[in-house]
Amino acid sequence: MPYEDESAQNSVSRETDEPVSIRLRTAGDIASFESDFTAETTPLAAAAEHTLLARGAASNRPPMPRPARTRVIVSANQKGGVGKTTSTVNIAAALAQLGQKVLVIDLDPQGNACTAFDVDHYQGTPGTYEVLVEGAPLEDVVVPVPKLEGLELVPATIDLAGAEVELVEEGGREQRLKTALAKSPRVGDAEDRWDYVLIDCPPSLGLLTVNALVASTEVMIPIQAEYYALEGLGQLLKTVEMVRAALNPSLKVSSMLITMYDARTRLASQVAEEVREHFGDTVMRTFIPRAVRVSEAPSFGQTVMTYDPGSPGALSYLEAAKELAKQGEK
């Protein structure tokens, strides 16, 4: 029989007379309340403290100056999966946190922007379909976004999928959204204006996207940091030029946003370098990293700006929003 240490046997109890009460300290407890733990000795606590501070500061960020009049910006790219809607909703949320009054117009029949903002978009909900097809005023279909003061949304429903067919024989079909914006008292230089109107387009270059391009003065193009994402860029730029020549001479591509950037790969940096080489200062300095938190947020009915304000994705979108705002100062 193998030798067993008697003292070891005596120190081990196979049955416990009384339950042992154990309180597990969270990283937040350590960062905020435990004076004997410091950033030098506990890196996890330092990271937790940074996250707590970021969460607290998200709702109290110092406001940026408002633009002199409403800036209407369309987010467009006919290739799906490049972060177009994600960028639209997160930049809109960041601008609202920076003290701006923002309207998001969802022109995608899938209604993904509505999902990210936790806004109803079941069939029959008043929204962009009523604006384009029935001529409803924007003020009649605008809804506030929960938990984000200063941010409002015009929802999109599946009804919008039939709008292109219904409008195909209508006169001025490309001008419907522009007309609605022109009639709104909150677009322009009035005190009670929207500072930014961000339009989220479907992944196509159909009539809905053309309406957005005609109604806007600026185009923001999200570009995924992969070579496939560059394939349709030429066609999009050609469409922008056609709209500028025929329908909207003030339209310009003001910004290109690199999304899903993975700094660990050479491919991502090569794509970013190539885009910057061709388009220069139009490419935003802020790159949006590939981040799990950004992808998780919509499943909780939130943008990453409220879901995890201290995450790399949220901080990157905050910087992108600041950069976008500063473009208007030039």
For each residue, the residues with C-beta under 8 A, 3 or more apart:
1:
2:
3:
4: 8 9
5: 8 9
6: 9 10
7: 10 11
8: 4 5 11 12
9: 4 5 6 12
10: 6 7
11: 7 8
12: 8 9
13: 16
14:
15:
16: 13 19 20
17:
18:
19: 16
20: 16
21:
22:
23:
24:
25: 29 30 34
26: 29 30 48
27: 30 31 44 45 47 48
28: 31 32 48 52
29: 25 26 32 33 34
30: 25 26 27 33 34 37 42 44 45 48
31: 27 28 34 37 45 46 48 49 52
32: 28 29 49 52
33: 29 30
34: 25 29 30 31 37 45
35:
36:
37: 30 31 34 41 42 45
38: 41 42 45
39: 42 43 45 46 49
40:
41: 37 38
42: 30 37 38 39 45 46
43: 39 46 47
44: 27 30 47 48
45: 27 30 31 34 37 38 39 42 48 49
46: 31 39 42 43 49 50
47: 27 43 44 50 51
48: 26 27 28 30 31 44 45 51 52
49: 31 32 39 45 46 52 53
50: 46 47 53 54 310
51: 47 48 54 55 308 310
52: 28 31 32 48 49 55 56 310
53: 49 50 56 57 310
54: 50 51 57 58 309 310 314 315
55: 51 52 58 309 310
56: 52 53 59 60
57: 53 54 60 61 309
58: 54 55 61 97 305 306 309 314
59: 56 97
60: 56 57
61: 57 58 97 98 99
62: 98 99
63: 98 99 100
64: 98 99 100 322 325
65: 329
66: 99 100 101 195
67: 70 71 195 196 325 328
68: 189
69: 188 189 193
70: 67 186 187 188 189 193 194 195 196 197
71: 67 195 196 197 217 218 328
72: 181 187 197 199 215 216 217 218
73: 196 197 198 199 216 217 218 219 220 254 324
74: 198 199 201 209 212 213 215 216 218 219 220
75: 84 85 87 88 198 199 200 201 220 221 222
76: 84 201 209 212 213 219 220 221 236
77: 82 84 201 203 221 222 223 229 232 233 236
78: 203 204 205 209 232 235 236
79: 82 203 224 228 229 231 232
80: 203
81: 203 224
82: 77 79 222 223 224 229 259 260
83: 86 87 222 224 257 259 260 288
84: 75 76 77 87 88 200 201 203 222
85: 75 88 89 108 112 113 116 200
86: 83 89 90 116 259 294 298
87: 75 83 84 90 91 220 222 257 259 288 317 320
88: 75 84 85 91 92 104 113 198 200
89: 85 86 92 93 104 113 116 117 200 303
90: 86 87 93 94 294 303 304 305 313 314 317
91: 87 88 94 95 198 317 320 321 324
92: 88 89 95 96 102 104 151 196 198 303
93: 89 90 96 97 145 148 151 303 305 306 317
94: 90 91 97 98 305 317 318 320 321 322
95: 91 92 98 100 102 195 196 321 324 325
96: 92 93 99 100 101 102 145 148 149 150 151
97: 58 59 61 93 94 148 305 318
98: 61 62 63 64 94 95 318 321 322 325
99: 61 62 63 64 66 96 150
100: 63 64 66 95 96 150 195 196 325
101: 66 96 150 193 194 195 196
102: 92 95 96 150 151 152 194 195 196 197 198
103: 138 142 152 153 154 186 194 196 197 198
104: 88 89 92 113 117 145 151 152 153 154 197 198 199 200
105: 128 153 154 177 197 198 199 200 212
106: 111 112 113 114 121 127 128 153 154 155 156 200
107: 128 156 160 177 199 200 201 202 208 209 211 212
108: 85 111 112 113 156 160 200 201 202 203 208
109: 156 157 158 159 160 161 202
110: 156 202
111: 106 108 114 115 121 155 156 157 158
112: 85 106 108 115 116 200 298
113: 85 88 89 104 106 108 116 117 153 156 200
114: 106 111 117 119 120 121 153 155 156
115: 111 112 118 121 298 301
116: 85 86 89 112 113 297 298 301 302 303
117: 89 104 113 114 145 146 148 151 153 301 303
118: 115 145 146 301 302
119: 114 143 145 146 153 155
120: 114 125 155
121: 106 111 114 115 125 127 155 156 157
122: 125 157
123: 157 158 159
124: 157 159
125: 120 121 122 155 157
126: 130 136 140 141 155
127: 106 121 130 131 141 154 155 156 157 160
128: 105 106 107 131 132 141 154 155 156 160 163
129: 132 133 134 156 157 159 160 163
130: 126 127 133 134 136 140 141
131: 127 128 134 135 136 137 138 141 154 176 177 180
132: 128 129 160 163 167 176 177 180 208 211
133: 129 130 163 166 167 176
134: 129 130 131
135: 131 176 180
136: 126 130 131 140 141 180
137: 131 140 141 180 183 184
138: 103 131 141 142 154 180 181 183 184 186
139: 142 184 185 186
140: 126 130 136 137
141: 126 127 128 130 131 136 137 138 154 155
142: 103 138 139 152 153 154
143: 119 152 153 154 155
144: 151 152 153
145: 93 96 104 117 118 119 148 151 152 153
146: 117 118 119
147: 302 306
148: 93 96 97 117 145 151 303 305 306
149: 96
150: 96 99 100 101 102
151: 92 93 96 102 104 117 144 145 148
152: 102 103 104 142 143 144 145 194
153: 103 104 105 106 113 114 117 119 142 143 144 145
154: 103 104 105 106 127 128 131 138 141 142 143
155: 106 111 114 119 120 121 125 126 127 128 141 143
156: 106 107 108 109 110 111 113 114 121 127 128 129 160
157: 109 111 121 122 123 124 125 127 129 160
158: 109 111 123 161
159: 109 123 124 129 162 163
160: 107 108 109 127 128 129 132 156 157 163 208
161: 109 158 164
162: 159 165 166
163: 128 129 132 133 159 160 166 167 207 208
164: 161 167 168 206 207 208
165: 162 168
166: 133 162 163 170
167: 132 133 163 164 170 173 176 207
168: 164 165 173 207
169:
170: 166 167 173
171:
172: 175 176 179
173: 167 168 170 176 207 211
174: 207 210 211 214 247
175: 172 178 179 211 214 247
176: 131 132 133 135 167 172 173 179 180 211
177: 105 107 131 132 180 181 199 211 212 214 215
178: 175 181 182 211 214 215 248
179: 172 175 176 182 183
180: 131 132 135 136 137 138 176 177 183 184 215
181: 72 138 177 178 184 187 197 215
182: 178 179 187
183: 137 138 179 180
184: 137 138 139 180 181 187
185: 139 188 190 192
186: 70 103 138 139 190 192 193 194
187: 70 72 181 182 184 193 194 197
188: 69 70 185 193
189: 68 69 70 193
190: 185 186 193
191:
192: 185 186
193: 69 70 101 186 187 188 189 190
194: 70 101 102 103 152 186 187 197
195: 66 67 70 71 95 100 101 102
196: 67 70 71 73 92 95 100 101 102 103
197: 70 71 72 73 102 103 104 105 181 187 194
198: 73 74 75 88 91 92 102 103 104 105
199: 72 73 74 75 104 105 107 177 212 215 216
200: 75 84 85 88 89 104 105 106 107 108 112 113
201: 74 75 76 77 84 107 108 204 208 209 212
202: 107 108 109 110 206 208 209
203: 77 78 79 80 81 84 108
204: 78 201 208 209
205: 78 209 210 235 236 239
206: 164 202 209 210
207: 163 164 167 168 173 174 210 211
208: 107 108 132 160 163 164 201 202 204 211 212
209: 74 76 78 107 201 202 204 205 206 212 213 239
210: 174 205 206 207 213 214 239 243 247
211: 107 132 173 174 175 176 177 178 207 208 214 215
212: 74 76 105 107 177 199 201 208 209 215 216
213: 74 76 209 210 216 219 239 240 243 247 248 251
214: 174 175 177 178 210 211 243 247 248 251
215: 72 74 177 178 180 181 199 211 212
216: 72 73 74 199 212 213 219 248 251
217: 71 72 73 248 250 251 252
218: 71 72 73 74 251 252 253 254 255
219: 73 74 76 213 216 240 251 252 253 254 255
220: 73 74 75 76 87 254 255 256 257 324
221: 75 76 77 233 236 253 255 256 257
222: 75 77 82 83 84 87 256 257 259
223: 77 82 229 230 233 256 257 258 259 271 275
224: 79 81 82 83 228 229 259 260
225: 229 258 259 260 261 262 267 268 271 272 287
226: 229 260 267 268 271
227: 230 231 267 271
228: 79 224 231
229: 77 79 82 223 224 225 226 233 271
230: 223 227 233 271 274 275
231: 79 227 228
232: 77 78 79 235 236
233: 77 221 223 229 230 236 237
234: 237 238
235: 78 205 232 238 239
236: 76 77 78 205 221 232 233 239 240
237: 233 234 240 241 253
238: 234 235 241 242
239: 205 209 210 213 235 236 242 243
240: 213 219 236 237 243 244 251 253
241: 237 238 244 245
242: 238 239 245 246
243: 210 213 214 239 240 246 247 248 251
244: 240 241 247 248 249 251 252
245: 241 242 249
246: 242 243
247: 174 175 210 213 214 243 244
248: 178 213 214 216 217 243 244 251
249: 244 245
250: 217
251: 213 214 216 217 218 219 240 243 244 248
252: 217 218 219 244
253: 218 219 221 237 240 256 282
254: 73 218 219 220 282 327
255: 218 219 220 221 282 283 284 323 324 327
256: 220 221 222 223 253 275 279 282 283 284
257: 83 87 220 221 222 223 284 286 288 320
258: 223 225 261 271 272 275 283 284 287 288
259: 82 83 86 87 222 223 224 225 287 288
260: 82 83 224 225 226 288 289 290
261: 225 258 268 272 287 288 289 290
262: 225 265 268 289 290
263: 268 269 289
264:
265: 262 268 269
266: 269 270
267: 225 226 227 270 271
268: 225 226 261 262 263 265 271 272
269: 263 265 266 272 273
270: 266 267 273 274
271: 223 225 226 227 229 230 258 267 268 274 275
272: 225 258 261 268 269 275 276 283 287
273: 269 270 276 277
274: 230 270 271 277 278
275: 223 230 256 258 271 272 278 279 283
276: 272 273 279 280 283
277: 273 274 280
278: 274 275
279: 256 275 276 282 283
280: 276 277 283
281:
282: 253 254 255 256 279
283: 255 256 258 272 275 276 279 280
284: 255 256 257 258 287 320 323 324
285: 323
286: 257 316 319 320 323
287: 225 258 259 261 272 284 316
288: 83 87 257 258 259 260 261 291 294 313 316 317 320
289: 260 261 262 263 312 313 316
290: 260 261 262
291: 288 294 295 304 311 312 313
292: 295 296
293: 296 297 304 307 308 311 312 313 314
294: 86 90 288 291 297 304 311 313 314
295: 291 292 298
296: 292 293 299 300 307
297: 116 293 294 300 302 303 304 306 307 308
298: 86 112 115 116 295 301 302 303
299: 296
300: 296 297 307
301: 115 116 117 118 298
302: 116 118 147 297 298 306 307
303: 89 90 92 93 116 117 148 297 298 306 307
304: 90 291 293 294 297 307 308 309 311 313 314 317
305: 58 90 93 94 97 148 309 314 317 318
306: 58 93 147 148 297 302 303 309
307: 293 296 297 300 302 303 304 314
308: 51 293 297 304 311 313 314
309: 54 55 57 58 304 305 306 314
310: 50 51 52 53 54 55 314 315
311: 291 293 294 304 308 314 315
312: 289 291 293 315 316
313: 90 288 289 291 293 294 304 308 316 317
314: 54 58 90 293 294 304 305 307 308 309 310 311 317 318
315: 54 310 311 312 318 319
316: 286 287 288 289 312 313 319 320
317: 87 90 91 93 94 288 304 305 313 314 320 321
318: 94 97 98 305 314 315 321 322
319: 286 315 316 322 323
320: 87 91 94 257 284 286 288 316 317 323 324
321: 91 94 95 98 317 318 324 325
322: 64 94 98 318 319 325 326
323: 255 284 285 286 319 320 326 327
324: 73 91 95 220 255 284 320 321 327 328
325: 64 67 95 98 100 321 322 328 329
326: 322 323 329 330
327: 254 255 323 324 330
328: 67 71 324 325
329: 65 325 326
330: 326 327
